[in-house]
Amino acid sequence: MTVQEAILSITLYPCPSNTITKVLLDRGITSSDTYTKAIGEKDAFRLSCADLLIFISENPSTIREMDSSIVLSDSILENIRNKANKIYSELEPDSLDANDVWGFIGTKI
């Protein structure tokens, strides 16, 4: 399995392959590398997962195609954002401002 396939496995939400490649490259990871446990434990990979979760939380919560649909409720979106923020607070605590309150779609309240 490639690193790109591994990061895609954290969600069923459809993500463009270019988005995944960019998220990984921005964190210094090559998407075509073979995924290993060691890569999965690296801060860069975990931060890439957080970046992808934020991407998902900021995109449409309902996707329909033919007879299939994906609906992310507000509570699911909140859980997704909380998972990402947990990773950020552990690995990049200075990147979060404790005084900021954020709503969905990246809107500062």
C-alpha positions as CSV (number, residue, x, y, z in Angstrom):
1,M,0.0,0.0,0.0
2,T,1.3,3.5,-0.8
3,V,1.3,6.4,1.7
4,Q,-1.5,8.0,-0.4
5,E,-3.6,4.9,-0.1
6,A,-3.0,4.7,3.6
7,I,-4.1,8.3,4.3
8,L,-7.2,7.7,2.2
9,S,-8.1,4.8,4.4
10,I,-8.9,7.1,7.3
11,T,-12.1,8.2,5.6
12,L,-14.8,7.1,3.2
13,Y,-15.4,10.8,2.2
14,P,-14.2,11.3,-1.4
15,C,-11.0,13.4,-1.6
16,P,-9.3,14.4,-4.8
17,S,-6.0,12.6,-5.4
18,N,-4.3,16.0,-6.0
19,T,-5.5,17.2,-2.6
20,I,-4.0,14.1,-0.9
21,T,-0.7,14.5,-2.8
22,K,-0.5,18.2,-1.8
23,V,-1.3,17.5,1.8
24,L,1.5,14.9,2.0
25,L,4.0,17.0,0.0
26,D,3.4,20.0,2.2
27,R,4.4,17.8,5.2
28,G,7.5,16.4,3.3
29,I,6.0,13.0,2.5
30,T,6.1,11.4,-0.9
31,S,2.6,10.0,-1.7
32,S,4.0,7.1,-3.8
33,D,6.3,5.7,-1.1
34,T,5.4,2.4,0.5
35,Y,3.5,2.8,3.7
36,T,5.0,1.3,6.8
37,K,4.2,1.4,10.5
38,A,7.2,3.7,11.0
39,I,5.8,6.2,8.5
40,G,2.4,6.1,10.1
41,E,4.0,7.0,13.5
42,K,5.8,10.0,12.1
43,D,4.6,13.4,13.1
44,A,4.5,14.5,9.5
45,F,2.1,11.7,8.6
46,R,-0.1,12.3,11.6
47,L,-0.2,16.0,10.8
48,S,-1.1,15.1,7.2
49,C,-4.0,13.1,8.5
50,A,-5.1,16.2,10.6
51,D,-4.8,18.4,7.5
52,L,-7.0,15.9,5.5
53,L,-9.6,15.9,8.3
54,I,-9.8,19.7,8.3
55,F,-10.2,19.5,4.5
56,I,-13.1,17.2,4.9
57,S,-14.7,19.3,7.7
58,E,-14.5,22.4,5.4
59,N,-16.2,20.8,2.4
60,P,-19.8,20.1,1.6
61,S,-21.4,17.9,4.2
62,T,-23.7,16.2,1.7
63,I,-22.5,14.5,-1.4
64,R,-24.9,12.8,-3.8
65,E,-24.1,10.7,-6.9
66,M,-26.8,8.6,-8.5
67,D,-28.4,6.5,-5.8
68,S,-25.6,7.0,-3.3
69,S,-25.1,9.8,-0.8
70,I,-22.8,10.7,2.0
71,V,-24.2,13.0,4.7
72,L,-22.0,14.3,7.5
73,S,-24.1,15.7,10.4
74,D,-22.9,18.6,12.5
75,S,-21.9,16.3,15.2
76,I,-19.8,14.2,12.8
77,L,-18.2,17.3,11.5
78,E,-17.4,18.4,15.0
79,N,-15.9,15.0,15.8
80,I,-13.7,15.2,12.7
81,R,-12.5,18.7,13.6
82,N,-11.9,17.6,17.2
83,K,-9.7,14.7,16.0
84,A,-7.7,17.0,13.8
85,N,-7.3,19.6,16.6
86,K,-6.2,16.9,19.0
87,I,-3.3,16.0,16.7
88,Y,-2.4,19.7,16.2
89,S,-2.5,20.4,19.9
90,E,-0.2,17.5,20.5
91,L,2.3,18.0,17.7
92,E,2.0,21.8,16.9
93,P,0.6,23.4,20.0
94,D,1.7,26.9,18.9
95,S,-0.5,26.6,15.7
96,L,-3.7,26.8,17.8
97,D,-4.8,30.0,19.5
98,A,-6.8,29.0,22.6
99,N,-8.7,32.3,22.3
100,D,-10.1,31.6,18.9
101,V,-13.4,29.9,18.5
102,W,-14.0,28.4,15.0
103,G,-17.2,27.3,13.4
104,F,-17.6,25.1,10.4
105,I,-16.0,25.8,7.1
106,G,-13.2,27.6,8.8
107,T,-15.3,30.6,9.9
108,K,-13.9,32.4,12.9
109,I,-16.7,33.2,15.3
